[in-house]
Amino acid sequence: MTTVPLTRHCHNCGLEYAIPGLPGRTESCHRCGADLKVCLNCISYEPRMAHQCKDRRADPVAEKHMANFCEYFDFARRE
């Protein structure tokens, strides 16, 4: 059985984010230009929860695809 490594990707185009650490608030995808520090790229993003966030400490963010100042952001790893 082969295990697929989980990597971090742009929520918009799927380009892998290979730079170590977390993206800064103004950092964008090199392929499509989408912001990277966004709710849609966060491990806490959950569309079925209140404010679409599993982290109850985080302030609500209206635009999930726009860069924000959330201090609890952690880049989600996906196949």
mmCIF file of the C-alpha atoms, coordinates in Angstrom:
data_MODEL
# 
_entry.id   MODEL 
# 
loop_
_atom_site.group_PDB 
_atom_site.id 
_atom_site.type_symbol 
_atom_site.label_atom_id 
_atom_site.label_alt_id 
_atom_site.label_comp_id 
_atom_site.label_asym_id 
_atom_site.label_entity_id 
_atom_site.label_seq_id 
_atom_site.pdbx_PDB_ins_code 
_atom_site.Cartn_x 
_atom_site.Cartn_y 
_atom_site.Cartn_z 
_atom_site.occupancy 
_atom_site.B_iso_or_equiv 
_atom_site.pdbx_formal_charge 
_atom_site.auth_seq_id 
_atom_site.auth_comp_id 
_atom_site.auth_asym_id 
_atom_site.auth_atom_id 
_atom_site.pdbx_PDB_model_num 
ATOM 1  C CA . MET A 1 1  ? 0.000   0.000  0.000   1.00 0.00 ? 1  MET A CA 1 
ATOM 2  C CA . THR A 1 2  ? 1.408   3.382  -1.073  1.00 0.00 ? 2  THR A CA 1 
ATOM 3  C CA . THR A 1 3  ? 0.900   6.415  1.113   1.00 0.00 ? 3  THR A CA 1 
ATOM 4  C CA . VAL A 1 4  ? 0.370   9.736  -0.652  1.00 0.00 ? 4  VAL A CA 1 
ATOM 5  C CA . PRO A 1 5  ? 2.208   12.538 1.153   1.00 0.00 ? 5  PRO A CA 1 
ATOM 6  C CA . LEU A 1 6  ? 0.016   15.404 2.301   1.00 0.00 ? 6  LEU A CA 1 
ATOM 7  C CA . THR A 1 7  ? 1.120   18.770 0.956   1.00 0.00 ? 7  THR A CA 1 
ATOM 8  C CA . ARG A 1 8  ? -0.097  22.367 1.097   1.00 0.00 ? 8  ARG A CA 1 
ATOM 9  C CA . HIS A 1 9  ? -1.878  23.781 -1.965  1.00 0.00 ? 9  HIS A CA 1 
ATOM 10 C CA . CYS A 1 10 ? -3.502  26.969 -3.221  1.00 0.00 ? 10 CYS A CA 1 
ATOM 11 C CA . HIS A 1 11 ? -7.258  26.750 -2.630  1.00 0.00 ? 11 HIS A CA 1 
ATOM 12 C CA . ASN A 1 12 ? -7.904  28.304 -6.051  1.00 0.00 ? 12 ASN A CA 1 
ATOM 13 C CA . CYS A 1 13 ? -5.665  26.506 -8.568  1.00 0.00 ? 13 CYS A CA 1 
ATOM 14 C CA . GLY A 1 14 ? -4.073  23.681 -6.553  1.00 0.00 ? 14 GLY A CA 1 
ATOM 15 C CA . LEU A 1 15 ? -0.433  24.751 -6.991  1.00 0.00 ? 15 LEU A CA 1 
ATOM 16 C CA . GLU A 1 16 ? 1.691   23.237 -4.236  1.00 0.00 ? 16 GLU A CA 1 
ATOM 17 C CA . TYR A 1 17 ? 3.071   25.686 -1.661  1.00 0.00 ? 17 TYR A CA 1 
ATOM 18 C CA . ALA A 1 18 ? 6.577   24.292 -1.093  1.00 0.00 ? 18 ALA A CA 1 
ATOM 19 C CA . ILE A 1 19 ? 8.131   27.147 0.914   1.00 0.00 ? 19 ILE A CA 1 
ATOM 20 C CA . PRO A 1 20 ? 8.818   26.172 4.551   1.00 0.00 ? 20 PRO A CA 1 
ATOM 21 C CA . GLY A 1 21 ? 6.727   27.899 7.202   1.00 0.00 ? 21 GLY A CA 1 
ATOM 22 C CA . LEU A 1 22 ? 3.430   29.714 6.811   1.00 0.00 ? 22 LEU A CA 1 
ATOM 23 C CA . PRO A 1 23 ? 2.627   32.290 4.134   1.00 0.00 ? 23 PRO A CA 1 
ATOM 24 C CA . GLY A 1 24 ? 2.520   35.935 5.148   1.00 0.00 ? 24 GLY A CA 1 
ATOM 25 C CA . ARG A 1 25 ? -0.669  37.955 4.930   1.00 0.00 ? 25 ARG A CA 1 
ATOM 26 C CA . THR A 1 26 ? 0.337   39.559 1.623   1.00 0.00 ? 26 THR A CA 1 
ATOM 27 C CA . GLU A 1 27 ? 1.685   36.402 -0.011  1.00 0.00 ? 27 GLU A CA 1 
ATOM 28 C CA . SER A 1 28 ? -0.135  35.144 -3.090  1.00 0.00 ? 28 SER A CA 1 
ATOM 29 C CA . CYS A 1 29 ? -0.033  32.091 -5.346  1.00 0.00 ? 29 CYS A CA 1 
ATOM 30 C CA . HIS A 1 30 ? 2.630   32.251 -8.047  1.00 0.00 ? 30 HIS A CA 1 
ATOM 31 C CA . ARG A 1 31 ? 0.293   30.672 -10.621 1.00 0.00 ? 31 ARG A CA 1 
ATOM 32 C CA . CYS A 1 32 ? -3.110  32.324 -10.141 1.00 0.00 ? 32 CYS A CA 1 
ATOM 33 C CA . GLY A 1 33 ? -2.429  35.274 -7.823  1.00 0.00 ? 33 GLY A CA 1 
ATOM 34 C CA . ALA A 1 34 ? -4.919  34.158 -5.130  1.00 0.00 ? 34 ALA A CA 1 
ATOM 35 C CA . ASP A 1 35 ? -4.163  35.126 -1.526  1.00 0.00 ? 35 ASP A CA 1 
ATOM 36 C CA . LEU A 1 36 ? -2.678  32.223 0.468   1.00 0.00 ? 36 LEU A CA 1 
ATOM 37 C CA . LYS A 1 37 ? -3.319  33.200 4.102   1.00 0.00 ? 37 LYS A CA 1 
ATOM 38 C CA . VAL A 1 38 ? -7.071  32.688 3.780   1.00 0.00 ? 38 VAL A CA 1 
ATOM 39 C CA . CYS A 1 39 ? -9.720  30.664 5.578   1.00 0.00 ? 39 CYS A CA 1 
ATOM 40 C CA . LEU A 1 40 ? -10.092 28.331 2.578   1.00 0.00 ? 40 LEU A CA 1 
ATOM 41 C CA . ASN A 1 41 ? -6.466  27.180 3.092   1.00 0.00 ? 41 ASN A CA 1 
ATOM 42 C CA . CYS A 1 42 ? -6.727  26.758 6.875   1.00 0.00 ? 42 CYS A CA 1 
ATOM 43 C CA . ILE A 1 43 ? -7.029  23.482 8.796   1.00 0.00 ? 43 ILE A CA 1 
ATOM 44 C CA . SER A 1 44 ? -9.820  25.052 10.858  1.00 0.00 ? 44 SER A CA 1 
ATOM 45 C CA . TYR A 1 45 ? -12.017 25.886 7.844   1.00 0.00 ? 45 TYR A CA 1 
ATOM 46 C CA . GLU A 1 46 ? -15.255 23.884 8.039   1.00 0.00 ? 46 GLU A CA 1 
ATOM 47 C CA . PRO A 1 47 ? -18.187 25.006 5.851   1.00 0.00 ? 47 PRO A CA 1 
ATOM 48 C CA . ARG A 1 48 ? -20.777 23.276 8.073   1.00 0.00 ? 48 ARG A CA 1 
ATOM 49 C CA . MET A 1 49 ? -19.846 25.098 11.287  1.00 0.00 ? 49 MET A CA 1 
ATOM 50 C CA . ALA A 1 50 ? -20.814 28.531 12.575  1.00 0.00 ? 50 ALA A CA 1 
ATOM 51 C CA . HIS A 1 51 ? -18.694 31.158 10.820  1.00 0.00 ? 51 HIS A CA 1 
ATOM 52 C CA . GLN A 1 52 ? -17.193 28.188 8.875   1.00 0.00 ? 52 GLN A CA 1 
ATOM 53 C CA . CYS A 1 53 ? -14.402 27.803 11.461  1.00 0.00 ? 53 CYS A CA 1 
ATOM 54 C CA . LYS A 1 54 ? -13.634 25.005 13.933  1.00 0.00 ? 54 LYS A CA 1 
ATOM 55 C CA . ASP A 1 55 ? -11.456 27.300 16.077  1.00 0.00 ? 55 ASP A CA 1 
ATOM 56 C CA . ARG A 1 56 ? -13.809 29.074 18.462  1.00 0.00 ? 56 ARG A CA 1 
ATOM 57 C CA . ARG A 1 57 ? -11.102 31.559 19.487  1.00 0.00 ? 57 ARG A CA 1 
ATOM 58 C CA . ALA A 1 58 ? -10.854 33.046 15.985  1.00 0.00 ? 58 ALA A CA 1 
ATOM 59 C CA . ASP A 1 59 ? -12.724 36.209 15.064  1.00 0.00 ? 59 ASP A CA 1 
ATOM 60 C CA . PRO A 1 60 ? -15.321 35.717 12.279  1.00 0.00 ? 60 PRO A CA 1 
ATOM 61 C CA . VAL A 1 61 ? -14.031 36.461 8.773   1.00 0.00 ? 61 VAL A CA 1 
ATOM 62 C CA . ALA A 1 62 ? -16.572 37.498 6.137   1.00 0.00 ? 62 ALA A CA 1 
ATOM 63 C CA . GLU A 1 63 ? -14.484 36.939 2.992   1.00 0.00 ? 63 GLU A CA 1 
ATOM 64 C CA . LYS A 1 64 ? -13.079 33.396 3.249   1.00 0.00 ? 64 LYS A CA 1 
ATOM 65 C CA . HIS A 1 65 ? -11.016 33.755 0.045   1.00 0.00 ? 65 HIS A CA 1 
ATOM 66 C CA . MET A 1 66 ? -9.324  37.045 1.045   1.00 0.00 ? 66 MET A CA 1 
ATOM 67 C CA . ALA A 1 67 ? -6.150  37.474 3.117   1.00 0.00 ? 67 ALA A CA 1 
ATOM 68 C CA . ASN A 1 68 ? -6.828  38.115 6.794   1.00 0.00 ? 68 ASN A CA 1 
ATOM 69 C CA . PHE A 1 69 ? -5.071  38.665 10.114  1.00 0.00 ? 69 PHE A CA 1 
ATOM 70 C CA . CYS A 1 70 ? -6.214  35.468 11.875  1.00 0.00 ? 70 CYS A CA 1 
ATOM 71 C CA . GLU A 1 71 ? -3.566  34.487 14.394  1.00 0.00 ? 71 GLU A CA 1 
ATOM 72 C CA . TYR A 1 72 ? -4.771  30.858 14.441  1.00 0.00 ? 72 TYR A CA 1 
ATOM 73 C CA . PHE A 1 73 ? -4.140  30.189 10.731  1.00 0.00 ? 73 PHE A CA 1 
ATOM 74 C CA . ASP A 1 74 ? -2.386  26.910 9.951   1.00 0.00 ? 74 ASP A CA 1 
ATOM 75 C CA . PHE A 1 75 ? -2.031  25.778 6.333   1.00 0.00 ? 75 PHE A CA 1 
ATOM 76 C CA . ALA A 1 76 ? -4.085  22.653 5.625   1.00 0.00 ? 76 ALA A CA 1 
ATOM 77 C CA . ARG A 1 77 ? -2.285  19.663 4.129   1.00 0.00 ? 77 ARG A CA 1 
ATOM 78 C CA . ARG A 1 78 ? -4.113  17.715 1.409   1.00 0.00 ? 78 ARG A CA 1 
ATOM 79 C CA . GLU A 1 79 ? -3.429  14.984 -1.146  1.00 0.00 ? 79 GLU A CA 1 
# 
